[in-house]
Structures are given as C-alpha cells and as structure tokens.
Amino acid sequence: MAKLAINGGVPVRSEPFPAWPPDDPGYLEALKAVLDSKVWGVLGQQGEAFCREFARFCEAEFAVACTSGTVALQLALRAAGIGAGDEVIIPPYTFIGSATACIAAGAVPVFADIEPDSFNLDPAAAEAMITPRTSAIMGVHIGGMPFNVDAVKAVAEKHGLVLIEDCAQAHGAEYRGKKVGALGIAGGFSFQSSKNLCSGEGGAIVTNDRELYERAWSLHNCGRVMEGGWYDHRMLGFNWRMTEFQAAILRHGLRKLPEQMALRDDNAIYLREQLSQVAGVYPQAFSEGATRSAWHLLICRYDREAFAGLSREKVVAALAAEGIPASAGYNPLYREPAFAEGIDYSEFPWAPQIYKGNVRYEEAAQNCPVCEELCSCSFWLYQSVLLGSKKDMDDIVEAIAKVQAHAAEVP
Ligand SMILES: Cc1ncc(COP(=O)(O)O)c(C=O)c1O
C-alpha cells in the first residue's frame, strides 16, 4: 500500500464529506414564515406544533422545548424532584452537560464506569456507586446507542431511584423497538449544531408523566402555569423558552430526519461490516436490548498493538491527512480540569455537609478503569459522514486500513 499522507504520500481522498447542517432551501422558507408572522417568540404557532410533533416522534405523550440540551436535562431533573443534596449517578464517558445539568439542579454527579464494548453505563457499576444520598441515575445513550435500559431501570427500581435518559445524541434511537426518551421518567435531547436534529442551539424534554410535564413547562416559562395569565407566577421558574425560529427549523428538520436515519443506518451497517475486516478495529457494540442506534457518532475502539502503540491523537492526525475527519473523542469527564481541580460545593449552600469544600473526584479514576482504558484507544467518526455514498464509506475503510498497516511509520 502507498505511503501515508501524513508522510507526504497521496491521501485516500480530498473531496469533502456531506455538509452539516445540510444545504436545504426548506430551512430558509421555514425562517421566512416566522419572520413574516411577526411572532418570533412566545405565543407563536411553531413552538407548540414542534412539541406535539417531537413528542409523537419519540412515542411520548408530552414534550417541552427549551434553550439547550443541558437545560433540558436540568428541567428533567428538577421536574422529577431531584435537587439539593441529591446524588445522581452518571457515566464519565459523556459531554460535560450531563454533569453540569446535575450541578445546576443542585445535585452532585457521581461517576460510574462504562461497559467495555458498548461505551455505555455499566448497570452493575451504577449499582455499586449508590449511597443513601443517591436519588437518580442518568444514563446516556452515547453516540446514539441506547444503553441497557432494562438493567439500569431494574437497579433504579430496586433502590427507589428515578431514571433520566440523556438523549442528547440519540434522536430516534430504539431500545427493544421503542424510541428512547420516555423509557424512564423523562429524557433530555439537544438540538445543538452538531446533533442529528439541530437548530444551532436548543433542547427538549419528553415524558409520559403529566405532572412532571406540567412542572417542567412551568420551570421553563418563568413559573407560569398553562391555564394561568402572563403575570401569574405560581413557582420560581426561568426563561428557558425556545424561539419560534428554532422551532420552525426543527419542524423542517424533523420531516427530513426519517430519511436521514435510514441512510445513516444503511451506511453504518455497511461501514461496520467492512471495518470488521481491518485488524484491531472494533466498532461500538450494541448494548443489550439496543435495537437501533441514532449513529450520532460511529465510535471505534482499536487494539493498540495492532496500531504500533499509537495514541488516539496520532491515529486521528493520520486519518485527517488521508482526508477522513475523525475525532479523538472524550477524556474521562472527571479528568477535565473543571472536575479534577475540584468543585467547591460550598458555593451551593444547600449541599450537604459531606460536600463542603473542594470535591476533587480523586477516586473516580479507580472506580472507572474501563473508561480510562477506552478513552486511550478509541476515535469517532461523526454522523454527517454517514450521509455520504458507499464510495465515501469505502474511502473511510481504506484510510483506516492504510493507517493500521503503516502505523509504525506515523511520526
Ligand atoms: C451526551 C450529551 N449530553 C448533554 C449535552 C448538552 O447539550 P447542549 O450542548 O445542547 O447543552 C450534549 C451536547 O452537546 C451531549 O452530547
């Protein structure tokens, strides 16, 4: 095989992959309709319609649209009664918003390890981290791959905990044939730019619990109640409302999503099959019970020995030179300086005494050996490459195989 592009060889490809968000005049029409309506915020038609349509898409009864995925998770937690002094178990292989949502709700995130093949929360590890202060488990469908909901739910039920789903990456993903989002008490989605359904920024919760829905609605709308007036505030809430522009963009995106999902499914299945022929490359496994990933990320673990001991950063640099955009992915969240340098929970006057002073998450690495290992030898491809052609998938496979075969030559 030819010389690696990182060493001056010819790259596998130089054409770009499909753009994200996609080029689509429908977005402009959607925005124009809102502009012309002169109703850009609350009391417009788009927000309510989007909530109805998104709830239906998620096979849930209710949805509340809001400003971000982090806010959605915070809404889900708060509306479920999680707050001051509660501990919430989360996996450390996730975006920081999963954890900061807990902290913003007044709770303390506690990290439990992930499974070696699915990269998702390990139900037994979650159970091992339960203390008398634990009130909730927040599973994250990482990369769009549903976590083992039945097993995590069984742990939650056994210990009287609430189950929240972080669905920020998992629009349309299915667990035992059912859409994710309302499999626990509530789920939070993100519509940030990179997400499979996006409006630049934005988020939503879905739930089948009417009381939780009404609380979340009030919380995101300054404490108003649905049947009340504009200056009728029954609880302390905030302005976390989505604009009509975002809702209109999302309604258009939602109409396109099923077709995009089918294409991602097709390409992901093909790509995973082809990658199984490259030595030492292991795509993210389906968690037990997961029947459809949203393929927000195509996560690959690699065997360091088969890649001449290369770090993930070097693998990603070699792939970039070949024309394949990849990412090294997350560090264990507790290693981010925001956590590793300590969180001063005394800033939160409601935090229980045990948390006063700096909590440094020093034990997290010992508790999460699988996450430690996986972060050192994995990389991601993004969902937008899965909207390409079979030839695009072949290029990805060729580039990964080339880097593997010449790994010892990577500088
Ligand atoms: C797993 C996960 N959780 C939470 C979030 C937070 O979403 P947002 O960036 O919309 O606040 C994100 C997205 O960035 C995410 O990927």
The ligand as an SDF file (V2000), in Angstrom:
LIG
                    3D

 16 16  0  0  0  0  0  0  0  0999 V2000
  -24.3230   13.4680   25.7790 C   0  0  0  0  0  0  0  0  0  0  0  0
  -24.6530   14.9280   25.8460 C   0  0  0  0  0  0  0  0  0  0  0  0
  -25.2970   15.4100   26.9200 N   0  0  0  0  0  0  0  0  0  0  0  0
  -25.6330   16.7050   27.0150 C   0  0  0  0  0  0  0  0  0  0  0  0
  -25.3400   17.5980   26.0180 C   0  0  0  0  0  0  0  0  0  0  0  0
  -25.6780   19.0320   26.2070 C   0  0  0  0  0  0  0  0  0  0  0  0
  -26.4070   19.6040   25.1730 O   0  0  0  0  0  0  0  0  0  0  0  0
  -26.2560   21.1600   24.8310 P   0  0  0  0  0  0  0  0  0  0  0  0
  -24.8900   21.3670   24.2210 O   0  0  0  0  0  0  0  0  0  0  0  0
  -27.3640   21.4020   23.8670 O   0  0  0  0  0  0  0  0  0  0  0  0
  -26.4270   21.9070   26.0970 O   0  0  0  0  0  0  0  0  0  0  0  0
  -24.6840   17.1380   24.8650 C   0  0  0  0  0  0  0  0  0  0  0  0
  -24.4000   18.0010   23.7070 C   0  0  0  0  0  0  0  0  0  0  0  0
  -23.5970   18.7500   23.4670 O   0  0  0  0  0  0  0  0  0  0  0  0
  -24.3040   15.7840   24.7760 C   0  0  0  0  0  0  0  0  0  0  0  0
  -23.6620   15.3060   23.7090 O   0  0  0  0  0  0  0  0  0  0  0  0
  1  2  1  0
  2  3  1  0
  2 15  2  0
  3  4  2  0
  4  5  1  0
  5  6  1  0
  5 12  2  0
  6  7  1  0
  7  8  1  0
  8  9  2  0
  8 10  1  0
  8 11  1  0
 12 13  1  0
 12 15  1  0
 13 14  2  0
 15 16  1  0
M  END
$$$$
